[in-house]
Amino acid sequence: MNLKQHFTTKRLVLMALFVALSYVVSFLEFPIFPVTPYFKLDFANVFIMLTGFLLGPVEGVLVCALKELLSVIDSSSGGVGEIANFLMTSAFILFPAIVYRMKKGFKTVATTLVAACLIGTGVALFVNRFIIFPLYMGAAAQTVFYEVFWYALAFNLIKTLSISLITVLLYKRLSIFLKKKHI
């Protein structure tokens, strides 16, 4: 697929819609463990994962980057959280989006999303340990990270699994709709 096919007007509009949806949904966040209120669950990555499946991995990463650029506007992290989220989300969506381009079908979606949950959780733990915690907690970062390791692991598994489940539930309906619109 050449550049003109990747970025038709219809595809650009759909990408912009997914950026906007992802950005707005990112505000609907909530902690799931009282001990670690800074681990907040949101479902913004559903739209980024859908972009990866529907339009391709390049478009998925681009939507992720644009959503994070918008998030810098009201960020309290000075962009650090957005860079970390970009790395974690890209790692989470790339494998399923790439494999799906080569082999379509529910079995492919299901198996690649399971793998993506493991990849995304692993990258999230790495990013938390070596980027987020050191920048926010300084010298105590390593100690604090290991104190909350099991919460971090559980949180990231819950987040990736819930995003995967919602993606599976929405994908087929959205895919049929977009095919009818010739996107």
Secondary structure, DSSP 8 states (H G I E B T S, - for coil): --HHHHT-HHHHHHHHHHHHHHHHHTTS-EES-TT-TTSEE--THHHHHHHHHHT-HHHHHHHHHHHHHHHHTT-SSTTHHHHHHHHHHHHHHHHHHHHHHHS-SHHHHHHHHHHHHHHHHHHHHHHIIIIIHHHHHGGGHHHHHHHSHHHHHHHHHHHHHHHHHHHHHHHHHHHHHHHHTT-
